[in-house]
């Protein structure tokens, strides 16, 4: 291939390989885009939980981001675990500075990662304010789960009506599209997308498995990949929902805790990026 869509992930590293930078780069590769990365934190973790976090200095996060943008560029990008307020602000500042010269930065997917599957805090409390004020206004799509939607809005989010209200409140913080993920509700797995005018539901049967480590990272990375490939946001989310559902359905029983999703399931079942 003489050219290929490019997507960037700005997130933490997962030593267990199921989430974070590792999940994002696997997703980009399977979906036919060239992945670049800005590692803002190292984690010591496996399927049982997180045992340590080491955030990189904000100036080194900036150096990585600038190095990629000034040479390779990007057609879309996502943020995941950003660790602390200083890193959130640095990322937002660099993205604002390069938005005119790098049109792909408009395709920003913000996954507001706050807590790991095992319950370990991945975002310092004061960073939530920076996320709301500095990063969300730059986002094309933001993808909170129910807990993250509660933190962002300060309101309970426990059913579809409350998901709709949360989506509207978060949309008021600046992103163009809000996808509130309903995977923690009972019944079918329904995600709700809001663009300021109306709602779109993305619905799949619930897959009963404990092996769901990295689903949020994988979902947001897939949205970024499809945006990089030129899909409009609604279609990018629709295709990403199909991809992450296949990854959960083919989840891997690895380790003694929450095993990872299977990023290759899409290809194994004949669902290549050019179908």
C-alpha positions in Angstrom: 0.0 0.0 0.0 1.4 3.4 -1.0 -0.8 5.1 1.6 -2.8 4.1 4.6 -5.1 5.9 7.0 -3.4 6.9 10.2 -4.7 6.8 13.8 -3.1 7.8 17.1 -3.7 6.7 20.6 -2.8 8.8 23.6 -3.1 6.5 26.6 -1.5 4.3 29.2 0.4 1.1 28.6 -1.2 -2.2 29.8 1.5 -4.7 30.6 -1.1 -7.5 30.4 -1.8 -6.5 26.7 -5.6 -6.4 27.0 -6.3 -2.7 27.3 -4.7 0.7 26.9 -2.0 1.3 24.2 -1.7 -2.4 23.4 -5.4 -2.9 22.7 -5.6 0.3 20.7 -2.7 -0.6 18.4 -4.1 -4.1 17.9 -7.5 -2.6 17.0 -5.9 -0.1 14.5 -4.0 -2.9 12.8 -7.0 -5.2 12.4 -9.1 -2.4 11.0 -6.5 -1.4 8.4 -5.0 1.8 9.8 -1.4 2.7 10.7 -1.2 3.2 14.5 1.0 5.7 16.3 1.1 6.1 20.1 1.8 8.6 22.9 2.4 6.7 26.1 1.4 8.9 29.1 1.6 6.3 31.8 3.0 2.9 32.5 0.9 0.4 34.5 1.8 -2.9 36.1 -1.3 -5.0 35.6 -2.7 -8.3 34.5 -6.2 -9.9 34.3 -6.5 -9.7 38.2 -5.9 -6.0 38.5 -3.5 -3.0 38.6 -0.6 -3.1 41.0 1.2 0.1 40.0 1.0 3.2 37.9 3.8 5.4 36.8 2.8 8.6 34.9 5.3 10.0 32.5 6.4 13.7 33.0 4.0 16.0 31.1 6.8 17.5 29.1 7.7 14.0 27.8 4.1 13.3 26.9 4.2 16.5 24.9 7.5 15.6 23.2 6.0 12.3 22.0 2.8 14.0 20.7 4.7 16.7 18.9 7.2 14.3 17.4 4.4 12.2 15.8 2.3 15.2 14.6 5.2 17.1 13.0 6.3 14.1 10.9 3.7 11.4 10.5 0.5 13.3 11.3 -2.8 11.6 11.9 -6.3 11.2 10.3 -8.0 10.5 13.7 -6.9 10.0 17.3 -8.2 8.8 20.7 -7.4 9.5 24.3 -7.6 6.9 27.0 -6.1 6.8 30.4 -4.5 10.3 30.9 -3.5 9.8 34.6 -3.5 13.4 35.9 -4.6 17.0 35.3 -1.2 18.1 34.0 -1.2 15.5 31.3 -4.8 16.3 30.3 -3.9 20.0 29.9 -0.7 19.3 28.0 -2.5 17.1 25.5 -5.3 19.6 25.0 -2.8 22.5 24.6 -0.8 20.6 21.9 -4.0 19.6 20.1 -5.3 23.1 20.0 -1.9 24.4 18.7 -1.9 22.0 15.8 -5.6 21.9 14.8 -5.2 24.3 11.9 -2.3 22.4 10.3 -3.5 18.9 11.2 -7.1 18.5 10.0 -7.2 14.9 11.4 -7.2 16.3 14.9 -10.8 17.2 14.5 -11.5 13.5 14.6 -10.8 13.2 18.3 -12.4 10.4 20.3 -12.2 10.9 24.1 -12.6 7.8 26.2 -12.8 9.3 29.7 -11.0 6.3 31.4 -11.3 6.7 35.2 -11.4 3.2 36.8 -10.0 -0.2 35.7 -12.1 -3.3 35.4 -10.8 -4.4 38.8 -11.7 -1.1 40.4 -8.3 0.7 40.5 -8.5 4.5 40.0 -6.8 5.4 36.7 -7.5 9.2 36.7 -6.7 11.5 39.6 -9.8 13.3 40.9 -8.7 16.8 40.0 -8.1 15.6 36.4 -11.8 15.2 35.9 -12.2 19.0 35.9 -9.4 19.4 33.4 -11.0 16.7 31.2 -14.3 18.6 31.2 -12.9 22.1 30.6 -9.9 21.4 28.4 -10.4 18.2 26.4 -14.1 17.6 25.9 -14.6 20.9 23.9 -12.1 19.5 21.3 -13.8 16.1 21.0 -15.7 14.8 18.0 -16.9 11.8 20.1 -16.8 11.1 23.8 -17.6 7.6 25.1 -18.3 7.4 28.8 -19.7 4.3 30.5 -22.4 4.8 33.1 -19.9 5.4 36.0 -18.0 7.9 33.9 -21.2 9.7 32.9 -22.1 10.0 36.5 -18.7 11.5 37.4 -18.8 13.9 34.4 -22.4 15.1 35.2 -22.6 14.7 38.9 -25.9 12.9 38.5 -27.0 9.3 38.8 -27.1 7.3 35.5 -28.9 4.0 36.0 -31.5 3.7 33.2 -32.2 4.8 29.6 -33.9 8.0 30.6 -31.0 9.0 32.8 -28.6 8.0 30.0 -30.4 10.5 27.7 -30.2 13.2 30.3 -26.5 12.5 30.9 -25.8 12.5 27.1 -27.4 16.0 26.8 -25.5 17.4 29.8 -22.2 16.1 28.5 -23.0 17.4 25.0 -23.3 20.8 26.7 -19.6 20.5 27.7 -18.5 20.8 24.1 -18.1 17.4 22.2 -20.0 17.1 19.0 -21.2 13.6 19.7 -21.8 11.7 23.0 -22.0 8.0 23.2 -23.1 6.8 26.7 -22.4 3.1 26.9 -25.1 1.0 28.5 -23.1 -2.2 29.0 -23.5 -2.2 32.8 -27.3 -2.1 32.6 -29.3 -5.4 32.5 -30.7 -6.8 29.3 -29.4 -6.1 25.8 -26.2 -4.0 25.5 -27.5 -0.6 24.3 -25.3 2.4 23.7 -26.9 5.8 23.2 -25.5 8.4 20.8 -26.5 12.1 21.0 -25.6 14.9 18.6 -27.4 17.8 20.2 -30.6 17.2 18.1 -31.5 13.5 18.4 -30.6 10.1 19.7 -29.4 7.0 18.0 -29.4 3.6 19.7 -26.9 0.9 19.0 -28.2 -2.4 20.3 -26.8 -5.9 20.6 -27.7 -9.0 22.6 -25.7 -9.2 25.9 -22.8 -11.7 25.8 -22.4 -13.4 29.1 -18.6 -13.6 29.8 -16.3 -12.3 32.5 -13.6 -11.8 29.8 -14.3 -8.1 29.0 -11.0 -6.5 29.9 -10.2 -3.7 27.5 -13.7 -3.3 25.9 -13.9 0.5 26.4 -10.4 1.0 25.0 -11.1 -1.3 22.0 -14.4 0.4 21.3 -13.0 3.9 21.3 -10.0 2.8 19.2 -12.3 1.3 16.7 -14.3 4.5 16.4 -11.1 6.4 15.8 -10.0 3.8 13.2 -13.3 4.1 11.2 -13.1 7.9 11.4 -9.6 7.7 10.0 -11.0 5.6 7.2 -13.4 8.3 6.3 -16.7 7.2 7.9 -19.1 9.7 9.3 -19.4 9.6 13.1 -22.7 7.7 13.3 -21.4 5.0 10.9 -18.0 4.9 12.7 -19.8 4.2 16.0 -22.1 1.6 14.4 -19.1 -0.3 12.8 -17.1 0.0 16.1 -20.0 -1.5 18.0 -20.0 -4.4 15.6 -16.3 -4.8 16.0 -16.2 -4.7 19.8 -19.2 -7.1 20.0 -17.3 -9.6 17.9 -14.2 -9.1 20.1 -16.3 -9.8 23.2 -18.0 -12.8 21.6 -14.6 -14.3 20.8 -13.1 -13.2 24.2 -10.0 -15.0 25.3 -9.8 -17.1 28.5 -6.4 -15.8 29.5 -5.2 -15.3 33.1 -7.1 -15.8 36.3 -9.3 -12.7 36.3 -11.1 -10.7 33.6 -9.6 -12.0 30.4 -9.1 -9.8 27.3 -11.4 -9.4 24.3 -10.2 -11.0 21.1 -9.1 -8.2 18.7 -8.6 -10.7 15.9 -12.2 -12.1 16.0 -13.3 -9.6 13.4 -10.9 -11.1 10.8 -11.4 -14.7 12.0 -15.1 -14.3 11.2 -14.6 -12.8 7.8 -15.2 -9.2 8.7 -12.2 -7.5 7.2 -11.8 -3.7 7.1 -12.7 -3.5 3.4 -15.8 -5.6 3.5 
